[in-house]
């Protein structure tokens, strides 16, 4: 190379390794007359440039890739080395497979861009789905509530006094027939001709008891309920003694010790299950069979209807309500009641003992009095502010004596459809029917077999 030295300008590093100024240092790569690299430092002609000398350089470690100097962070050759593959230089000299995606050409893509449209099949389907969804939500939460409010029919309680018109136990019958007439009742029984005046009566309730195995425990049946209690009799009434079989309602009486009693029987009632209001019970029909021999006395099977204010087996509900009647009888030969008169007082007498006919020719076992009832508890004589379930008359309505306003008398009259006994002396069976209504009439002929 002659006597010339090849020089390389190197920026001077500062304390953090970054170039401090564009001033340079020169260092010969090869000395004259030799081909071996020599590490030497020469001072620059400028005084502000740091001088590198040979003692500041390190001998390369032989055998290491790139011939990194010993204890040097990076060598000059590795700092400016390039890969043999030009595609890896990141110089964008060659075309890449995805260039067409991120380098659009307006002239090349003009035909494709101009062919685009908003009204594609996919767009119409998406937009139509959104419209249907929006209309459905609006119909569900806005239109339907308004329509249901405008077309709904006001419901009635059908005479029920409980919340919503339900009965006492609140159950709903799980049966196919939601009417009061049994589907097995023949149509010939739907109407009946009155034996009194020939008028036509319409059937309002029937139960044929054709379904076997019915249970009458509380809450099991919508119309009937078997009681679980004892009275002053010798038997305990238990719900398991009543069921249906072979198209009949079976009530069993057994000599079985139960709840401290010697006998176990059954009583089934419709108390607070269904009531007939604002009408007249004109006909009550039943097909009743009393099996066994008539030589056994001491039994008293019965079937009766009782006003809903009284409950069989619960004496407190009958005190002062049974067998009083507040109904105005519609027959012309009966006096009209539901008035505040002496008939509502205890023993049907005033404090001075009158009328005299209420104290003579009565019950010989009770001092010959006509009545030994405690008085009607919920009579038409009830004053304002006293306990009474109602209803009250309007000021324009009058009672049986022409008095306006006041409470309507309430009570629990009884109609005995059947009561059967066996005479202990003759061992002959007897069956009776009666209507038990108070107050009593001293001229009433109760022993009248005609």
Secondary structure, 3 states (H helix, E strand, C coil): CCCCCCEEEEEEECCCCCEEEEEEEEEECECCCCCCECCCCCCCCCCCCCCCCHHHCCCECCCCHHHCECCCCCCHHHHCCCCCCHHHCCCCCCCCCCHHHHCCCCCCCHHHHHCCCCCCHHHHHHHHHHHHHHHHHHHHHHHHHHHHHHHCCCCCCCCCCCHHHCCCCCCCCCCCCCCCCCCCCCHHHCEEECCCCCCEEECCCCCCCCCCCCCCCCCCCCCCEECCEECCCCEEECHHHEEEECCEEEECCECCCECCECEEECCEECCCCCCCCCCCCCCCCCCCCCCCCCCCCCCCCEEEEECCCCCCCCHHHHCCCCCECCCCCCCCCCCCCCCCCHHHCHHHCCCCCCCHHHCCCCEHHHCCECCCCCCCCECCCCCCCCCCCCCECCCCCECCCCCECCECCECCCEEEEEEEEECCCCCCEEEEEEEECECCCCCCCCCCCC
